[in-house]
Amino acid sequence: MPRVTDTKRAWLRWYGLARWKRLRESQLAAEPLCARCLASEIVTEATVVHHRKAHKGDEALFFDPANLESICKPHHDRDGQLEDHGKTVIRYDASGWPI
């Protein structure tokens, strides 16, 4: 099994840094509800901080507060992962219209 120190995935260690943990807590404190659920007028606690634009190992983009959004785990596991892999995810508002 490859080690995390491989240059291709070295950014994985950034999630363990105190810098990331502070940024994550700050994001969740500022936006405690899932942004994607709120677009559909559903109130759900955000438990994950997602990178809006996939950082792909770019340290500046990884730690950029403007690139973060608070979302719930189901949205992260479903939509967030698809977006990180270049897929388009269609979201809907409370009345069922695409947004």
C-alpha positions, 0 to 999 in steps of 0.5 A, a space after each residue: 500500500 502506498 504511503 501518504 508521503 507519495 507526492 501524488 497524495 501528500 496533501 492528505 496530511 494537510 487534513 491533520 494539521 492544526 491549521 486545517 482544523 482551525 479553518 474547518 471549525 471556523 467555517 462550521 461556526 460561521 455556516 453551521 447549516 448545509 448550504 445545499 440543503 438550504 437551497 432546497 429550504 431544508 434545514 440540516 446541520 453541516 458536518 463537513 467542510 467541502 472544497 468548492 473547487 477541487 484543490 488537487 494538491 494546490 496548497 493555496 486553494 486547499 487553505 483558501 476560506 473562500 473555497 470552502 462550504 459547509 455541507 452535510 455528510 450525505 451531500 458531501 458523499 454523494 454530490 461533492 465526490 462527483 463534482 471533485 471528479 468533474 461530474 455536473 450535479 444538478 441541484 433543485 430548489 424547494 419548488 423542484 426547479 433546477 438551480 
